[in-house]
Amino acid sequence: MAQIDTQPVKLITSQAELPALANRLCQATRLAVDTESNSLYAYREQVCLIQFSTIDADYMVDPLSVHDLSLMEAVFSNPEIEKIFHAAEYDLICLRRDFGFMVKNVASY
């Protein structure tokens, strides 16, 4: 049986950590992306977590702690980076609503 690489997820909770993450993600050719929102018990829902996976690492960004995600625009708008979502429609709506991101090169499964 093949051994599974179990590197810990890197949690991004400060503005200072965001530039390095954006640079790493901009180097990727393909990203898995997922968002989580607090829609069940909120009058105005918002994205509370953004998850990214590359071939090498997994990241979770806490937008409740990192208030300015504008650096991530370079990742989402880059047509050279394929963004893979599961059932992308709601994620794309939330990313546009909360952050103004227009995501290019989307694959949805």
C-alpha positions in Angstrom: 0.0 0.0 0.0 1.3 3.5 -0.8 2.2 5.8 2.0 0.1 8.9 2.3 1.9 12.2 2.9 0.2 13.8 5.9 1.7 17.3 5.9 -0.3 19.6 8.3 -2.6 22.2 6.8 -1.2 25.7 6.9 -3.7 28.0 8.6 -3.4 31.7 7.5 -4.8 34.0 10.3 -2.8 37.2 9.8 -2.3 39.8 7.2 1.4 39.3 7.3 1.1 35.7 6.1 -1.0 36.5 3.1 1.8 37.8 0.7 3.8 34.6 0.9 0.6 32.5 0.4 -0.4 34.6 -2.7 3.1 34.2 -4.2 3.0 30.4 -3.6 -0.4 30.0 -5.1 0.5 32.2 -8.1 3.2 29.7 -8.9 0.8 26.8 -9.2 -0.8 25.7 -12.5 -3.8 24.1 -10.7 -5.5 24.7 -7.4 -8.4 23.1 -5.6 -10.5 25.7 -3.9 -13.4 25.6 -1.5 -15.2 28.1 0.7 -17.3 27.9 3.8 -19.9 30.4 4.8 -22.0 31.0 7.9 -25.3 30.9 6.1 -27.3 28.7 8.4 -27.7 31.1 11.4 -26.7 34.5 10.0 -28.9 37.4 8.8 -26.2 38.4 6.3 -24.0 35.4 5.5 -20.3 35.8 4.8 -17.4 33.6 3.8 -15.7 32.4 6.9 -13.0 30.1 5.4 -11.2 29.7 2.1 -9.4 26.5 1.5 -6.7 26.0 -1.2 -4.8 22.8 -2.1 -1.9 22.5 -4.5 0.0 19.4 -5.4 2.4 20.1 -2.5 0.4 21.7 0.3 -3.0 22.6 1.8 -3.9 26.0 3.1 -6.9 27.5 5.0 -7.4 31.3 5.0 -9.5 32.8 7.8 -11.1 35.9 6.3 -12.5 36.8 9.7 -8.9 37.4 10.9 -7.3 38.5 7.6 -9.5 41.4 6.6 -7.9 42.5 3.4 -7.8 39.6 0.9 -7.1 41.9 -2.2 -3.7 40.1 -2.8 -5.7 37.0 -3.6 -7.2 38.7 -6.7 -4.0 37.9 -8.6 -4.6 34.2 -7.9 -8.3 34.1 -8.7 -8.1 36.3 -11.9 -5.1 34.5 -13.4 -6.3 32.5 -16.4 -3.1 30.4 -16.3 -4.1 28.9 -13.0 -6.9 26.3 -13.2 -9.2 26.6 -10.2 -11.0 23.3 -9.4 -14.2 23.5 -7.3 -16.8 21.0 -6.3 -20.2 22.5 -7.3 -18.6 25.9 -8.0 -21.7 28.1 -8.4 -22.2 28.9 -4.8 -18.5 29.4 -4.1 -18.2 31.8 -7.0 -21.2 33.8 -5.9 -19.8 34.1 -2.4 -16.3 35.1 -3.6 -17.7 37.8 -5.8 -20.2 39.0 -3.2 -17.7 39.2 -0.3 -14.4 40.1 -2.0 -15.2 41.2 -5.6 -13.2 38.3 -7.0 -13.9 37.4 -10.6 -12.5 33.8 -10.9 -11.0 32.8 -14.3 -10.3 29.3 -15.6 -12.7 27.4 -13.4 -13.3 23.6 -13.5 -16.3 22.4 -11.5 -17.0 18.8 -10.6 
